[in-house]
Amino acid sequence: MYIAKLIDNKSERLLGKVEKPFFVPIQLIELKLNVDNFDSALNLARKRLRPIINNPANMKIEQPTNDTMLLSFRNSQDGLKVTYQLEEYKS
C-alpha cells in the first residue's frame, strides 16, 4: 500500500494575499492507495487528484529518493502550486 499526502499548498501559505485562496478538499489531504508498486500508486494518485489539477500535462514528478516521489502541479482555482509526497505506507 502507498500513501500520497499533501505537503505544500502555496495558496494557503499566501492566505490574505490571494483574493480567493484554494483549499485542498479534506478527502484529498491524504490518499491511501491500495496498490503494490510505485507506478500503480502514481497512476491512481493522478486519477484521484485530477479534479484539482489545472493542467495534468504540466504535472512535475521528481524522485528525490528511491522510496519517495514528489508530485507538483498548479491547482484548478488560482493556479498556484500544490505538492504531494508519494511513498510506501508503513503502519
C-alpha positions as CSV (number, residue, x, y, z in Angstrom):
1,M,0.0,0.0,0.0
2,Y,1.1,3.5,-0.8
3,I,0.2,7.0,0.5
4,A,0.0,10.3,-1.2
5,K,0.0,13.2,1.3
6,L,-0.3,17.0,0.8
7,I,3.0,18.6,1.9
8,D,2.5,22.1,0.4
9,N,-0.3,24.4,-0.9
10,K,1.2,27.7,-1.9
11,S,-2.3,29.3,-1.9
12,E,-2.8,28.6,1.8
13,R,0.7,29.9,2.6
14,L,-0.3,33.2,0.8
15,L,-3.5,33.5,2.7
16,G,-4.6,37.1,2.8
17,K,-2.5,37.9,-0.3
18,V,-4.6,35.8,-2.7
19,E,-8.2,37.0,-3.5
20,K,-9.8,33.6,-3.4
21,P,-7.4,31.1,-1.9
22,F,-7.6,27.5,-2.9
23,F,-8.0,24.9,-0.1
24,V,-7.5,21.2,-0.9
25,P,-10.7,19.3,-0.1
26,I,-10.3,17.4,3.1
27,Q,-10.8,14.0,1.4
28,L,-7.7,14.8,-0.8
29,I,-5.3,15.8,2.0
30,E,-4.1,12.2,2.4
31,L,-4.8,9.4,-0.1
32,K,-4.3,5.8,0.8
33,L,-3.6,3.9,-2.4
34,N,-4.2,0.2,-2.3
35,V,-1.7,-0.9,-4.9
36,D,1.6,-2.8,-4.8
37,N,4.1,-0.7,-6.8
38,F,5.1,3.0,-7.4
39,D,3.9,3.1,-11.0
40,S,0.4,2.0,-10.0
41,A,0.4,4.3,-7.0
42,L,1.4,7.2,-9.2
43,N,-1.4,6.5,-11.7
44,L,-4.0,6.1,-9.0
45,A,-2.9,9.4,-7.3
46,R,-3.1,11.3,-10.5
47,K,-6.6,9.9,-11.2
48,R,-7.8,10.9,-7.7
49,L,-6.2,14.4,-7.9
50,R,-7.4,15.1,-11.4
51,P,-10.4,17.4,-10.2
52,I,-8.0,19.8,-8.6
53,I,-5.2,19.8,-11.2
54,N,-5.2,22.8,-13.6
55,N,-3.3,21.0,-16.4
56,P,-2.3,17.4,-15.9
57,A,0.2,17.6,-18.7
58,N,2.2,20.1,-16.7
59,M,2.5,17.9,-13.5
60,K,6.1,17.7,-12.4
61,I,7.2,14.4,-10.9
62,E,10.5,14.1,-9.0
63,Q,12.0,11.1,-7.2
64,P,14.4,12.6,-4.6
65,T,15.0,9.1,-3.0
66,N,14.2,5.5,-4.0
67,D,11.3,5.5,-1.5
68,T,9.7,8.8,-2.3
69,M,8.2,10.7,-5.2
70,L,7.0,14.4,-5.3
71,L,4.1,15.4,-7.5
72,S,3.8,19.2,-8.1
73,F,1.0,20.9,-10.1
74,R,-0.9,24.1,-10.4
75,N,-4.4,24.0,-8.8
76,S,-7.5,24.5,-10.8
77,Q,-8.7,27.5,-8.9
78,D,-6.0,30.1,-8.6
79,G,-3.1,28.4,-10.4
80,L,-0.7,28.3,-7.5
81,K,1.5,25.2,-6.8
82,V,0.3,22.2,-4.8
83,T,2.8,19.4,-3.8
84,Y,2.2,15.9,-2.7
85,Q,4.6,13.3,-1.4
86,L,4.1,9.7,-2.5
87,E,5.6,6.9,-0.5
88,E,5.1,3.4,0.7
89,Y,2.7,3.3,3.6
90,K,4.3,1.9,6.8
91,S,1.8,1.2,9.6
